[in-house]
Amino acid sequence: MSELVSDDDLARARIDTAFRQQLMAASLDRLLSVLNHMRREGDDNPERARQIREGVALAVKLADRLQLEDNSGPRAA
C-alpha cells in the first residue's frame, strides 16, 4: 500500500481547502479499495466483519465531509 498521509500533507490540508478535499477523496478511494479487497476474501471471520463495518462507517463519514465541503464552496448567483 502506498504511504499514508504525511504530517506535511495534514498541515497543507488545514490551510488549502482544495487540497483537503483532494486528500479526503484519495483517502476514501483507498479505504473503499481495502474494504472491497477484504470483502472478496470472503471468510466468515467475526473480527474481519467488525473491521469491514468500522471501515464502512468511516467511509460514510468521509463521504459526508466531502459532500459538505463541496457544497460550501462559492455559488453562482
C-alpha positions in Angstrom: 0.0 0.0 0.0 1.2 3.5 -0.7 2.3 5.8 2.0 -0.4 7.2 4.2 -0.9 10.9 4.7 2.2 12.7 5.9 2.4 15.5 8.5 3.2 17.9 5.7 0.0 16.9 3.9 -2.0 17.4 7.0 -0.6 20.8 7.6 -1.3 21.8 4.0 -4.8 20.4 4.2 -5.5 22.7 7.2 -5.0 25.8 5.0 -5.8 24.7 1.5 -9.4 23.7 1.0 -8.9 22.2 -2.5 -6.0 20.1 -1.3 -8.0 19.0 1.7 -10.9 17.8 -0.5 -8.4 16.0 -2.8 -6.8 14.3 0.2 -10.1 13.2 1.6 -11.2 11.9 -1.8 -8.0 9.9 -2.2 -8.4 8.6 1.3 -11.9 7.5 0.6 -10.8 5.7 -2.6 -8.0 3.9 -0.7 -10.4 2.9 2.1 -13.0 1.6 -0.4 -10.3 -0.4 -2.2 -9.2 -2.0 1.0 -12.8 -2.8 2.1 -13.5 -4.3 -1.3 -10.4 -6.5 -1.0 -11.4 -7.6 2.5 -14.9 -8.4 1.3 -13.7 -10.5 -1.6 -11.5 -12.6 0.7 -14.9 -13.9 1.9 -14.1 -15.8 5.1 -16.5 -15.7 8.0 -14.1 -14.2 10.5 -16.0 -12.1 13.0 -13.1 -9.8 13.5 -12.9 -9.1 9.8 -16.7 -8.4 9.7 -16.2 -5.9 12.5 -13.4 -4.2 10.7 -15.4 -4.0 7.5 -18.4 -2.4 9.4 -16.0 0.0 11.0 -14.5 0.8 7.6 -17.9 1.4 6.1 -18.8 3.8 8.9 -15.6 5.7 8.3 -16.3 5.8 4.5 -19.7 7.3 5.2 -18.2 10.0 7.4 -15.6 10.8 4.7 -18.2 10.9 2.0 -20.4 13.2 4.2 -17.4 15.6 4.8 -16.6 15.6 1.1 -20.2 16.5 0.3 -20.3 19.3 2.9 -17.0 20.7 1.6 -18.3 20.5 -2.0 -21.5 22.4 -1.1 -19.7 25.0 1.0 -17.8 26.4 -2.0 -18.7 29.6 -3.9 -22.1 29.5 -5.6 -23.1 31.2 -8.7 -25.7 34.0 -8.4 
